[in-house]
């Protein structure tokens, strides 16, 4: 009887030791505190919290889980200057929150399992407080962060819907005077709330006009043509180049933009001796809200709801 009790006791003791060890060997991932500093936490516990979001940090290759609203603060830091008007920053906060909501249940594979990534060419720009201190200095970062936090807190939980669905709130730096519709830029379907609208405030942006000059020989090589002569040009609804004929071959405006690193697909091509000159207007894909235009509207006294309803047609702001 004594041996039997001893065996039972030993088995119980062994199980007491093994169960927590096995539980601790499950999936773990990084989370962050209020200043974006990563720490470890249980993955299942994070997934059960709707007020948190998983983010793939493109620079470090890590997947970090952070507070939803703290993530939006980082988007403002990565996407807009702190010198912008508070109403423009609030519009950006609502747009970023709306965009994030449309990404949280889709396309996780391209983000290494996360809801969203920090590559501005794929999702939204994002900056941690530590990175901001490194780039701007601690005092400037603290001041900027307080402004970004104010914009986020004053719109906390707010996002846009249209027809009962959350809005895919695309945004860009500077339009060329009008915004674009998605199908002209990326193809695919239309969104009723993403129409081409006027954005005259952008004309005063330092990014409104730019020039890219390349040797004609480089243009020949990259496009596979033997002439830089332009032919028929088709324009988008917003006025960018949809297709253009160069050297007898047809190209998409977005293809030319990508090939030669143009700020936008709104350009004119001319020849200057042995050089091809692209005269460009605007900065970015041109769809949705112009950030510079939003700031221009804010300077005129428009609040964030007016800004959003200008750039996103027929939307409602809900929380």
DAFENCOR-V449230 format. One record per residue. N is the residue number from 1. RES is the residue in three letters. OMEGA is omega as a letter, one per 20 degrees, with the letter a starting at -180 (none if undefined). D_LAST is the distance of its C-alpha to the last C-alpha in Angstrom with 2 decimals. Layout:
BEGIN
n/res/omega/d_last
N/RES/OMEGA/D_LAST
N/RES/OMEGA/D_LAST
END
This chain:
BEGIN
n/res/omega/d_last
1/UNK/a/66.68
2/UNK/r/66.07
3/UNK/a/65.38
4/UNK/r/62.94
5/UNK/r/60.97
6/UNK/r/61.00
7/UNK/a/59.56
8/UNK/r/56.76
9/UNK/a/55.95
10/UNK/r/55.90
11/UNK/r/53.60
12/UNK/r/51.16
13/UNK/a/51.25
14/UNK/r/50.69
15/UNK/r/47.64
16/UNK/r/46.22
17/UNK/a/46.54
18/UNK/a/45.36
19/UNK/r/42.19
20/UNK/r/40.16
21/UNK/r/41.68
22/UNK/r/40.62
23/UNK/a/37.08
24/UNK/a/36.90
25/UNK/a/38.09
26/UNK/a/34.95
27/UNK/r/32.34
28/UNK/r/31.11
29/UNK/a/29.01
30/UNK/r/27.91
31/UNK/a/24.93
32/UNK/r/24.25
33/UNK/a/23.93
34/UNK/r/22.04
35/UNK/r/24.49
36/UNK/r/24.33
37/UNK/a/27.68
38/UNK/r/28.19
39/UNK/a/29.50
40/UNK/r/30.22
41/UNK/a/28.23
42/UNK/a/28.50
43/UNK/a/26.78
44/UNK/r/26.03
45/UNK/r/24.47
46/UNK/a/22.09
47/UNK/a/21.24
48/UNK/a/20.31
49/UNK/a/17.56
50/UNK/a/14.16
51/UNK/r/13.21
52/UNK/a/16.15
53/UNK/r/17.20
54/UNK/a/20.77
55/UNK/r/22.09
56/UNK/r/25.56
57/UNK/a/27.20
58/UNK/a/29.45
59/UNK/a/31.92
60/UNK/a/32.69
61/UNK/a/32.11
62/UNK/r/30.12
63/UNK/a/27.03
64/UNK/r/24.97
65/UNK/a/22.10
66/UNK/r/19.85
67/UNK/a/16.76
68/UNK/a/13.69
69/UNK/r/12.90
70/UNK/r/16.70
71/UNK/a/17.04
72/UNK/r/14.87
73/UNK/r/17.26
74/UNK/r/20.10
75/UNK/r/18.93
76/UNK/r/19.06
77/UNK/a/22.47
78/UNK/a/23.67
79/UNK/a/22.51
80/UNK/r/22.91
81/UNK/r/25.59
82/UNK/r/24.70
83/UNK/r/26.81
84/UNK/r/24.20
85/UNK/a/22.62
86/UNK/r/19.56
87/UNK/r/17.65
88/UNK/r/18.68
89/UNK/r/17.53
90/UNK/r/14.04
91/UNK/r/14.08
92/UNK/r/15.39
93/UNK/r/12.76
94/UNK/r/9.96
95/UNK/a/12.70
96/UNK/r/13.74
97/UNK/r/10.50
98/UNK/a/10.38
99/UNK/r/14.09
100/UNK/a/14.04
101/UNK/r/11.96
102/UNK/a/14.69
103/UNK/a/17.40
104/UNK/a/16.75
105/UNK/a/18.65
106/UNK/r/21.24
107/UNK/a/24.14
108/UNK/a/24.50
109/UNK/a/28.26
110/UNK/r/28.24
111/UNK/r/26.41
112/UNK/r/28.90
113/UNK/a/26.58
114/UNK/r/23.54
115/UNK/a/20.15
116/UNK/r/20.76
117/UNK/a/23.61
118/UNK/r/24.34
119/UNK/a/26.64
120/UNK/r/25.30
121/UNK/a/27.56
122/UNK/a/25.85
123/UNK/r/22.21
124/UNK/r/21.00
125/UNK/a/23.15
126/UNK/a/22.64
127/UNK/r/24.76
128/UNK/r/25.30
129/UNK/r/26.21
130/UNK/r/29.75
131/UNK/r/30.15
132/UNK/r/28.98
133/UNK/r/31.62
134/UNK/a/34.17
135/UNK/a/33.45
136/UNK/a/32.93
137/UNK/a/34.65
138/UNK/a/33.19
139/UNK/a/33.02
140/UNK/r/31.31
141/UNK/r/28.82
142/UNK/r/27.96
143/UNK/r/27.43
144/UNK/a/25.32
145/UNK/r/23.19
146/UNK/r/22.49
147/UNK/r/21.30
148/UNK/r/19.08
149/UNK/r/17.60
150/UNK/a/17.04
151/UNK/a/15.13
152/UNK/a/12.87
153/UNK/a/12.58
154/UNK/r/11.93
155/UNK/a/8.81
156/UNK/r/7.90
157/UNK/a/5.11
158/UNK/r/4.26
159/UNK/a/6.13
160/UNK/r/8.45
161/UNK/r/9.85
162/UNK/a/13.34
163/UNK/r/15.30
164/UNK/a/12.83
165/UNK/r/13.00
166/UNK/a/11.12
167/UNK/r/13.04
168/UNK/a/15.78
169/UNK/r/15.43
170/UNK/r/19.02
171/UNK/a/20.32
172/UNK/a/23.80
173/UNK/a/25.90
174/UNK/r/27.93
175/UNK/r/28.59
176/UNK/a/32.13
177/UNK/r/31.24
178/UNK/r/29.24
179/UNK/a/26.58
180/UNK/r/27.42
181/UNK/a/26.31
182/UNK/a/25.80
183/UNK/r/28.82
184/UNK/a/31.13
185/UNK/a/30.15
186/UNK/a/29.61
187/UNK/r/30.81
188/UNK/a/29.10
189/UNK/a/26.90
190/UNK/r/25.02
191/UNK/a/21.38
192/UNK/a/21.04
193/UNK/r/18.45
194/UNK/r/20.80
195/UNK/r/23.69
196/UNK/a/26.34
197/UNK/r/25.69
198/UNK/r/27.85
199/UNK/a/27.24
200/UNK/a/30.33
201/UNK/a/29.10
202/UNK/a/29.85
203/UNK/r/33.57
204/UNK/a/33.88
205/UNK/r/32.32
206/UNK/r/34.88
207/UNK/a/33.71
208/UNK/a/34.24
209/UNK/r/37.83
210/UNK/a/39.57
211/UNK/r/42.77
212/UNK/a/43.81
213/UNK/r/47.55
214/UNK/r/49.13
215/UNK/r/52.78
216/UNK/r/53.59
217/UNK/r/55.04
218/UNK/r/51.65
219/UNK/r/50.04
220/UNK/a/52.83
221/UNK/a/52.36
222/UNK/a/48.58
223/UNK/a/48.52
224/UNK/r/51.84
225/UNK/r/53.35
226/UNK/r/56.58
227/UNK/r/55.56
228/UNK/a/52.78
229/UNK/r/53.32
230/UNK/r/50.16
231/UNK/a/50.22
232/UNK/r/47.72
233/UNK/r/44.14
234/UNK/a/41.19
235/UNK/r/38.08
236/UNK/r/34.44
237/UNK/a/32.55
238/UNK/r/31.31
239/UNK/r/34.86
240/UNK/r/35.10
241/UNK/r/37.94
242/UNK/r/37.25
243/UNK/r/40.80
244/UNK/r/43.92
245/UNK/r/47.55
246/UNK/r/49.27
247/UNK/r/52.85
248/UNK/r/52.84
249/UNK/a/49.89
250/UNK/a/46.36
251/UNK/r/43.29
252/UNK/r/39.56
253/UNK/r/38.19
254/UNK/r/35.68
255/UNK/r/38.72
256/UNK/r/40.62
257/UNK/a/37.71
258/UNK/a/37.52
259/UNK/a/41.31
260/UNK/r/42.00
261/UNK/r/38.88
262/UNK/r/37.88
263/UNK/r/34.75
264/UNK/r/33.76
265/UNK/r/35.34
266/UNK/a/36.19
267/UNK/r/39.78
268/UNK/a/43.42
269/UNK/r/46.31
270/UNK/r/49.68
271/UNK/r/52.85
272/UNK/a/54.48
273/UNK/a/57.74
274/UNK/a/57.05
275/UNK/r/53.33
276/UNK/a/50.37
277/UNK/r/47.84
278/UNK/r/44.18
279/UNK/a/42.70
280/UNK/r/38.91
281/UNK/r/36.07
282/UNK/a/32.48
283/UNK/a/31.01
284/UNK/a/28.88
285/UNK/r/28.15
286/UNK/a/26.89
287/UNK/r/23.93
288/UNK/a/20.59
289/UNK/r/19.93
290/UNK/a/23.02
291/UNK/r/22.33
292/UNK/r/25.47
293/UNK/r/24.67
294/UNK/r/21.28
295/UNK/r/23.34
296/UNK/r/25.86
297/UNK/r/23.44
298/UNK/r/22.15
299/UNK/r/25.83
300/UNK/r/26.32
301/UNK/r/23.79
302/UNK/r/20.82
303/UNK/a/17.37
304/UNK/r/14.71
305/UNK/r/13.15
306/UNK/r/16.79
307/UNK/a/17.52
308/UNK/a/14.85
309/UNK/r/15.85
310/UNK/a/19.43
311/UNK/r/19.30
312/UNK/a/17.01
313/UNK/r/18.47
314/UNK/a/16.74
315/UNK/r/13.10
316/UNK/r/10.04
317/UNK/a/7.07
318/UNK/r/3.79
319/UNK/none/0.00
END
